[in-house]
């Protein structure tokens, strides 16, 4: 009787051990990650850029020419240019210092501001490219500055003036229309109202000029470094 029950007992043990064993993962239930969609999911986007154009632009790798000519465009009216002789000279010195900073890159053989007659009234990449093309520039550096300037009145000494200025710049490749590089620099400058200043407003404008100059030099260093890579 014991000999008959032994095989049955062994079968029961093997069945239990099989039930407790972890089941193998089902390969059919595994879903591989999806690749990014090659086309837009919004039909209205095609009115601006086609899916083929977007794919071509994203795959393009920008390589600057070995001898790059740079045109510079400052957006926004620099109203301090005509406020006083000193401010006008300071504004011209800022432009000269910026173009010299750009030409520290061995790749940049020329850097100059766009002539006033070529500056487009409408702000768009297409008009910027046209103006730079007429100037025979390979790339256009477009920048704009913004400042926050404060004054502190003092009873027994000259008033203090402090300016925080940011300069945002973008490099536009004239041939392709892409923007391969952008940079932003922020600087501050503190000074006191001088007896030669016409008023406190002129002292504030001088502080802005110097802060912008420092920020522009940092931007020029970044852009020159980009072209030098």
GUVEX-372358 format. One line per 4 residues: number of its first residue (from 0); their letters; for each residue z, x, y of C-alpha. Coordinates in nm, 2 decimals, padded with zeros to 4 digits. Layout:
<fivexs>
NUM = A = Z/X/Y; ...
</fivexs>
This chain:
<fivexs>
0 = XXXX = 00.00/00.00/00.00; 00.09/00.28/00.24; -00.24/00.46/00.16; -00.43/00.14/00.26
4 = XXXX = -00.25/00.10/00.59; -00.30/00.46/00.70; -00.67/00.44/00.78; -00.61/00.11/00.97
8 = XXXX = -00.34/00.28/01.18; -00.56/00.58/01.26; -00.84/00.34/01.38; -00.59/00.16/01.61
12 = XXXX = -00.48/00.49/01.76; -00.83/00.60/01.83; -00.92/00.27/01.99; -00.62/00.29/02.22
16 = XXXX = -00.70/00.65/02.32; -01.06/00.55/02.39; -00.95/00.26/02.62; -00.72/00.49/02.82
20 = XXXX = -00.98/00.76/02.88; -01.12/00.76/03.23; -01.47/00.62/03.24; -01.75/00.85/03.35
24 = XXXX = -01.89/00.78/03.69; -02.19/00.55/03.70; -02.48/00.74/03.84; -02.66/00.42/03.92
28 = XXXX = -02.39/00.31/04.16; -02.42/00.62/04.38; -02.62/00.57/04.71; -02.75/00.89/04.87
32 = XXXX = -02.71/00.92/05.25; -03.00/00.78/05.45; -03.21/01.00/05.66; -03.24/00.94/06.04
36 = XXXX = -03.50/00.67/06.12; -03.83/00.83/06.23; -03.92/00.53/06.45; -03.74/00.34/06.72
40 = XXXX = -03.54/00.03/06.62; -03.62/-00.13/06.95; -03.98/-00.23/07.01; -03.95/-00.22/07.39
44 = XXXX = -03.90/00.15/07.39; -04.27/00.21/07.31; -04.35/00.11/07.67; -04.19/00.44/07.79
48 = XXXX = -04.25/00.69/07.51; -04.42/00.63/07.17; -04.23/00.73/06.85; -04.49/01.00/06.79
52 = XXXX = -04.43/01.15/07.14; -04.05/01.14/07.09; -04.08/01.32/06.76; -04.31/01.58/06.91
56 = XXXX = -04.09/01.64/07.20; -03.77/01.68/06.99; -03.94/01.93/06.76; -04.08/02.14/07.05
60 = XXXX = -03.91/02.48/07.11; -03.93/02.61/07.46; -04.01/02.98/07.51; -04.04/03.09/07.87
64 = XXXX = -04.34/03.31/07.98; -04.27/03.68/07.99; -04.35/03.67/08.36; -04.21/03.34/08.50
68 = XXXX = -04.26/03.22/08.85; -03.98/02.99/08.97; -04.00/02.73/09.24; -03.68/02.59/09.38
72 = XXXX = -03.62/02.23/09.51; -03.30/02.13/09.68; -03.24/01.75/09.67; -03.06/01.58/09.95
76 = XXXX = -03.07/01.65/10.32; -02.88/01.96/10.43; -02.78/01.82/10.76; -02.58/02.12/10.86
80 = XXXX = -02.90/02.32/10.89; -02.96/02.21/11.25; -02.60/02.15/11.37; -02.56/02.50/11.52
84 = XXXX = -02.72/02.84/11.52; -02.45/02.99/11.30; -02.48/02.71/11.04; -02.86/02.74/11.04
88 = XXXX = -02.84/03.11/10.98; -02.59/03.05/10.71; -02.81/02.80/10.54; -03.10/03.04/10.53
92 = XXXX = -02.88/03.31/10.40; -02.77/03.08/10.11; -03.14/03.02/10.01; -03.21/03.39/10.02
96 = XXXX = -02.91/03.48/09.81; -02.99/03.21/09.55; -03.35/03.33/09.50; -03.23/03.69/09.47
100 = XXXX = -02.98/03.59/09.21; -03.25/03.42/09.01; -03.47/03.73/09.02; -03.20/03.94/08.85
104 = XXXX = -03.36/03.82/08.53; -03.63/04.06/08.42; -03.84/03.76/08.31; -03.85/03.60/08.66
108 = XXXX = -04.10/03.78/08.87; -04.09/03.54/09.16; -03.85/03.28/09.30; -03.90/03.08/09.62
112 = XXXX = -03.82/02.74/09.76; -04.10/02.49/09.76; -04.27/02.46/10.11; -04.16/02.15/10.30
116 = XXXX = -04.51/02.01/10.29; -04.51/02.01/09.91; -04.18/01.83/09.87; -04.25/01.48/09.72
120 = XXXX = -04.10/01.18/09.89; -04.06/01.01/09.55; -03.81/01.16/09.31; -03.97/01.17/08.97
124 = XXXX = -04.06/01.43/08.71; -04.43/01.36/08.75; -04.42/01.43/09.13; -04.20/01.73/09.08
128 = XXXX = -04.44/01.88/08.83; -04.74/01.81/09.06; -04.57/01.99/09.35; -04.47/02.29/09.14
132 = XXXX = -04.82/02.31/08.99; -04.98/02.33/09.33; -04.74/02.61/09.41; -04.84/02.78/09.08
136 = XXXX = -04.49/02.79/08.95; -04.42/02.80/08.57; -04.08/02.64/08.61; -03.90/02.43/08.88
140 = XXXX = -03.53/02.46/08.94; -03.40/02.14/09.09; -03.05/02.12/09.23; -02.82/01.90/09.44
144 = XXXX = -02.48/01.96/09.58; -02.18/01.74/09.66; -01.87/01.83/09.85; -01.52/01.69/09.92
148 = XXXX = -01.38/01.85/10.24; -01.03/01.80/10.37; -00.86/01.91/10.69; -00.50/01.96/10.76
152 = XXXX = -00.37/01.93/11.12; -00.11/02.18/11.23; 00.11/02.16/11.54; 00.15/02.53/11.63
156 = XXXX = -00.15/02.70/11.45; -00.51/02.65/11.38; -00.61/02.35/11.16; -00.68/02.43/10.79
160 = XXXX = -01.00/02.32/10.62; -01.06/02.31/10.24; -01.38/02.22/10.07; -01.46/02.15/09.70
164 = XXXX = -01.83/02.17/09.62; -02.02/02.11/09.30; -02.39/02.21/09.24; -02.58/02.05/08.95
168 = XXXX = -02.91/02.21/08.85; -03.18/02.15/08.60; -03.48/02.37/08.49; -03.80/02.18/08.46
172 = XXXX = -04.08/02.34/08.26; -04.40/02.26/08.46; -04.64/02.27/08.16; -04.46/02.04/07.92
176 = XXXX = -04.23/01.84/08.15; -03.92/01.90/07.94; -03.58/02.02/08.08; -03.47/02.31/07.86
180 = XXXX = -03.16/02.40/08.06; -02.90/02.24/08.29; -02.59/02.38/08.45; -02.31/02.28/08.69
184 = XXXX = -02.08/02.50/08.90; -01.78/02.40/09.11; -01.62/02.62/09.38; -01.37/02.58/09.65
188 = XXXX = -01.32/02.75/09.99; -01.03/02.74/10.23; -01.04/02.85/10.59; -00.90/02.79/10.94
192 = XXXX = -01.07/02.64/11.24; -01.18/02.93/11.46; -01.19/02.93/11.84; -01.57/02.98/11.83
196 = XXXX = -01.61/02.66/11.64; -01.75/02.37/11.85; -01.50/02.13/11.68; -01.32/02.07/11.35
200 = XXXX = -01.64/01.92/11.21; -01.82/02.26/11.24; -01.53/02.43/11.07; -01.56/02.18/10.78
204 = XXXX = -01.94/02.24/10.76; -01.88/02.62/10.74; -01.63/02.57/10.46; -01.88/02.36/10.27
208 = XXXX = -02.15/02.62/10.32; -01.94/02.89/10.17; -01.83/02.68/09.88; -02.19/02.58/09.81
212 = XXXX = -02.30/02.94/09.83; -02.05/03.05/09.57; -02.14/02.76/09.34; -02.52/02.83/09.39
216 = XXXX = -02.47/03.20/09.30; -02.30/03.09/08.98; -02.58/02.85/08.90; -02.84/03.13/08.97
220 = XXXX = -02.65/03.35/08.74; -02.66/03.09/08.46; -03.03/03.02/08.51; -03.12/03.39/08.51
224 = XXXX = -02.91/03.43/08.20; -03.10/03.15/08.03; -03.44/03.31/08.11; -03.31/03.65/08.01
228 = X = -03.21/03.54/07.66
</fivexs>
